[in-house]
Structures are given as structure tokens and as C-alpha cells.
Amino acid sequence: MSGRLCYHQARHSFASLITLEAGVPIETISRMLGHSDITTTQVYARVTPKKLFEDMDKYIEATKDLKLIL
């Protein structure tokens, strides 16, 4: 395969790597891609390991002062 991107590869890259990793909400990405149903966008926008770890770090930071009382 040549170094050229096909249509679907470009949409996956845009949805996952460019917008979702930058923190753009999936609802906004859905509108950018022209989807009327967010489930279609979920096919293109995949959570990458980088995004997962960044979001986990945000969660840990946001909840670090919480105390569990039983």
C-alpha cells in the first residue's frame, strides 16, 4: 500500500488523533463529521491509550481530596 491515506483512514485519524485526543467532545466531532447519529461517530473516534491515560490522570487529580467514609 502506498503512503496515501484513504477516505476512511483520514476520518479515523481526524476523529481519534486530532480532535478526541485534543479534548474535543464527541458530540462536537459528530457534528464536524456531519453525522446525524453519534453512534456513527463512535465508529470513527476511538479512545487511544494516550487519551485514556490523560483522562485517568485528570480523574485522579480531580478526586484526590475525596475521602471514603464507611
N, C-alpha and C positions, 0 to 999 in steps of 0.2 A: 504494500500500500504506500502511496506517495505521502509526502508531508502535508498534504492539503486536508483541511477539515471538511467533513460533510455537514449538511444542514443540521442533523440531529446532534452531532458531536458539539457543534458550536452552541446550540441551545442548552445542552447539558453543562458545558463549560461556563456559559453566561449565568445560568441559574444557580449552579453549585459553587463554583470557584470565584466568580466575580461579585455576584450580588449577595448570596446567602452567607458566605464567609465574611463579607463586609458588614453584616448585621442588618441587611435589608429584610424586612418582614416578608414572609412567603406570600401574604396577601398582595403586597405591592409587586412582587416578582410575577405573580399570576397575571396582574393587570398589564405589566410590561410585556409579557409574552403573548398577550391577547387571549388568555384563556377565560372562558365563562365559568368553568368549574375548577376549583382549587385542586381536586384530585388529579387533574391532568398535569398541573404544575408539579405535584409531588412526584410524578414520573421523571421529570427533568431535574428537579432540585433535590439532591441527595446530601445528607449531612455527612461531611467529611470528618475524618478523625481529628483534624486540626480544629474544626468548628466545635466538635463535641468537647474537646479538652478546654477550649476557651470558655465555652458556656458553663462547664463544670467549675472552672476557676471562678467565674462570676458568681455562681450559686454559692460556693464555699465562702467567698468574701462577703456576700450579702447576708449569710446566715451565721457568720462566725460568733456573733454575740448572743445568739439564741441559746436558751438553756432548756433542757428536757427535764420536766418535773413530773414524777410519777406519784 
